Amino acid sequence: MPIKKDDVLNKTDKGLSVFRHYLGTSFQRIGKAFKSPFYADTKASCYVHFDKRSQVYKFKDFGNAEFSGDCFFLVGHLYGLDCSDKDDFIRIIEIINQDLTLLLDDNPTQLKTIPAKQTLRTLTPPVQEGFETATIKEPCVMKEFTANELSYWNKYGITPETLKQYEVCSIQKFIGTNKDGKEYVLENTETEPIFGYQGRKHIKIYRPFSKLRFLYAGEMTEHYVFGLDQLPIRGDILFITGGEKDVLSLASKGFHAICFNSETANIPKKLLRTLDFRFKHITLLYDTDETGRACMAKHVVEFKQYKLNSLLLPLPGTKDCKDISDFFRIGHSAEELTMLFCEMLDGLYDETMSVMRACEIDFDNPPPKPDPVITINDVTIGAPGNLICITGSEGSGKTNYLGGIISGAIRKPGDSVDSLGTWVQSNPQGKSVILYDTEQSEHQLHKNLTYILHRANYKRPPTWFRPFGLVGISRKDRMQYILESMDKFFYEYGGIHMVVIDGIADLLGSVNDEEASVHLIEELFRLAAIYKSCIICVLHTTPSGMKLRGHLGSEMQRKAAGILSVEKDENSANSVVKALKVRDGSPLDVPLLQIGWDKEVGKHVFLGHKSKEETKQRKQTELQAMADDLFARKASMSYTELTNAIMGYLSIKERMARNHIKSMNELEIIEKSPHNDNEFTLKDLPF
């Protein structure tokens, strides 16, 4: 069995023994400051302390937060392993077990010796770039940056803070041996400065004005990456550049960047896969000379799956003017680089932006406001390009109300019909009015159509009024038939005035299929916009009467311009129509409509508006039903929790949800919890 993390912590006094073992004499006691073992630290700013939250000892570097963590982090950093990687973490535990002889594994696997990270002063340089360095205890002698050296970096926009962040140092002396075994010494001078890029187990020597610009000391990893440790966990743009100076120059301007040993170096796929997850855009930013261009083109093709971008700078590609550090040196700004990046995206997203330009709102030339198709009390319920929903329980009278609306839409020019308290735009141009019914038998649908024609003073339907019963067609095919027939009638009759789908739920296998519901509503919304028509959808409600059924209902509540609910009156055989949603206003602006059967005229008629008292009582009943449902799931809720619960329950915005809470409080439906003044509970009803 693999060794567990807790086993190590238990055997090492919560990790303290691990710190003592690896930090050695530099760490004397808990709370005593010491210099960092990871870089050339000039000030003792590191501490080992007990973290009460995690109940383990931790290492804290106040000079550089990058080097802070628990004992596993310390060992991982020493051995070049990543704690966040599962395989690396297992290896870290095995190393601790072996190095400290914890004997946590009865049959320990002999680990391959891994050289731990050392301070730079003890690195041993190997063979690199044709030079052979000797086994010398101190190959590099470091010093503070001079004003002249800082001036060199400054012309590329690189600040002292950036140099410190990326562990760039100034080297006074470098000692090595050549290929013949003879010792040589490189001294820092005003004309030939020497800098060092410090890695975990190596240092890369940089001599900007020398013939041999790069040397190496220490143990180079298989894949050299500069700037990796300084990257954030998540980011938008990551530039891959040709050199360390480019990385530093970009970092000083606020960009994230890394580089490999050269532009021609292989990019490890594993690393690229990790970076692709962490960053939105990975962009190659190589030199503008022939080599840089060729390498960018090669990598873009090679790593097509990661969608690498390449940005070519507007530079001549000469020796003195070819990379991003030169770009900033000659006076260009970070904003200009960002604009070049945007231009690159313009090319990548050309097709998308062409479509988006057509969708963009021209503020100076606003689109014409469409005339309403359906209004109540001068409040627009539906207009061309909109979906509206008529809902209600079975037997509530919604079919009768729907018949009144259709009769208003098909009425003859100049005729006045009772559209049951609802104003409906007439159709003098004779555009198609289409009814799709998915619920009723052929006989019942014919009966309802006769009722609609009678209301509209027709004996036979006009040619452009096209009703269809879809009960005999399978659910999976119904929407396709609707799509194709709407397209046909649009051209046949010169447009579509109104579409009614009575039983939209029967276009899906289940109203709780979220993906199918979203797709259906999006498709209907698209058709309404294309045909500049108002599409009326009929859908049942939940028992509370305030919420439409299923995921389909939730999506409809979000997208519909208006929702009207038809319910049976509590005190009579009449029906009541109320607004649940109005896009251009408040449902409170829409009065409650009363409709009922008139024996004398042989049809349903508009009976006027409900009184304010009745409206208030109905609102209280609805809010009580919703509160009963919500608090059945959780006995008490904070104000924020209740707000979010109502928003989700009714698919409404925060402002409306807060209004409902205020009303429930005023109507004494809810009250402050006796146990917690910050929470609400359902108020007990007196019996």
C-alpha positions, 0 to 999 in steps of 0.5 A: 500500500502507498504511504499516506500523507497523515502517516508521514505527518504523524511520524515527523511531529506534524512535519517539524522533523522534515524541516529540521532535516532538510534545512539543517543549521539554517533553521535553529528554532520555531519563530526564529528568522533565517535566510531563504535556502532557495535563493541568494537572500540578503535578509533573514525573513523565513520562519517555520511556524505551526499553522493552527488551521491545518494543524501542521508546521509550515514554512513562510518566506516573507521576502517571497511568498512563492516559497511558502508551504508545508513540509511536502512543498519544501521537499518538492521544491528541493527535488524539483517535484510538483506537490499538485501532481499526484505522481510527484506527491507520491514520490515526495512522500517516498523521498521523505520516508527514505531520507528520514528513515521513517520505515513506513513501508515494510518493503520500500522500493529503492529510490533512484538518487535524486540530487536535491536543490542546493543554494547557488553557491554550491552548484557544480557546472557540467559540460555545456556550449562547448565549455567544460566547467570544473568541479568547483565549490563556487563557480559564481561569485555574485554581487549587487547590480551597479547603476550601469547594469540597471541602466542596461535592463531599464532600456528594455523597460525591465525594473529592479523589482522584475529582476528580483522576482525572476531571480536574475542576479549580477555575477562578479566572477565565473570560474570554469574549465575549457574543453582542454581542462584548463581553468578560466575566469570570466570577470564582470566589467563595465563593458562586459557585464555578467548576469545570471538566470537562476533556476532550481538546480542550475544557473544560465550565464548571460553576457550581452556584449560578449562573443560567447553570450551564454554559459551554464552551471549546475544541472540543467533539467531535460526541458529548460523553462524560464518564467514558469515559477512566476506564472499565476494559476490562471490567466488570459494571455501567455506569451512564449518568447525567444529568450529570457530578456523578452520574458522580463520585458513583458513581465515588467509591462504586466504580461505573462511569459515564458521561454525555452532555451531557444526558439528552436528548442522542443516544446514539451507536450505535457507542459503545453497541455497544462498551460492550455488549461491554465491560460485562455490564449497561448501565443508565440512571440518569437523574433521577426527574423527568418528563424523566428518566423519559421519556428513559429510556423512549425509550432503552430502546425505541430501543436494545432490541437492546443490552438497556438497563436503566433504574433508577428511584431512590426519590426524589420528582423535585423540583429538590433531590432527583432524581438519584443524587448527591442519593441519596448526599447524603441518606444512602443507601449504595452497598449500597442502590444495589446492592440497588435494582439487584438488585430491578431484576434480579428484575423482569427475571428474574422467570420465571427466578427462579421456576424457580430457586426451585423448584430451590433446595436447602432445607437445613433440609428435605433431600430423601429419599435414594433407595434404591439400585437397583444396588449392589456390595459395599454401594457404590451404583452406581445409584439413581433419577434417575441414569445408569449406564454399562456398558462394554467391548470387543466379546466381553468379556461385557458382554451376559451381565453386563447379562442378569444385572442385568436378571434381578435387576430383573424377578425375582418377589417373594421369588425369589433369582436370581444377578445376577452379584455385583451386588445389584439392587432388585426390582420388586414394584410391577410398574413398567415395565422397558424394554430398547432394543437398537440393535445386535443382530438380531431373532433374537439379541435374542430369544435373549438375552431367553430367556436373561434370562427363564431366569435370572429363572425365567420362561417368558414375560416379565411384561407390564411388561417391554418389550424393543424392537429398534431396528435397523430404525429410523433413527438420527435417529428412535430417540431420539424413539421412546424418549422417547414410549414411556417416557412411555407406559409410565410412566403405563401401569404406574405408573412406570419401575423401570429402562431399559436402552439397549444401544448408546447410540452408535447414537442418534447419527450419530457419538460424536465429535459434541460438541454432539449428545453433550451434548444426548443425555446431558442429555436422558437425565439429564432423563428419569431425574430426571422418571421417578425411574428408573435408566437404564443405558447400554451403550457401548464403551471405547477399547483402554486400557479406562480411557476411554469412546469419543469425546465421547459417552464423555467426557460420559458419564464426567462425568454418570454416577453409576457406570461398570462395565467388563466385560473378558475375564480375561487368564488364563481364559475368564471375564469380569471386572467392575470399577468405573471410577467411583463417585459415592458413594465410590471405585472401589477400594471395589468389588472385581473381580467374576468371572463365567463359564459353568457347564455344569451349570446352563447359564448364567453364574454369579458366581465370586467376587472377584479377589485383591488381587494380581490387582487390582494387576496389572490396575491396572498394566496399565491405567495402563501403557496410558494412559501409553503413549498420553499420552506418545506425544503428548508425550515429557515433561510437568510434573506439572501438564501430566500431571495435566491430561492425565489429567483430560482423558483420563479425564474425572476430577477432579484428586484422582483424576488425582494418585492415578494419577500417584502409582501410576504413579510407584510402579509405575515406569511413569513417572520424572523426566526425566534432562534436567529434574527438573521433568518426567516421562517414560515409563520405558523397559521392560527387554527 
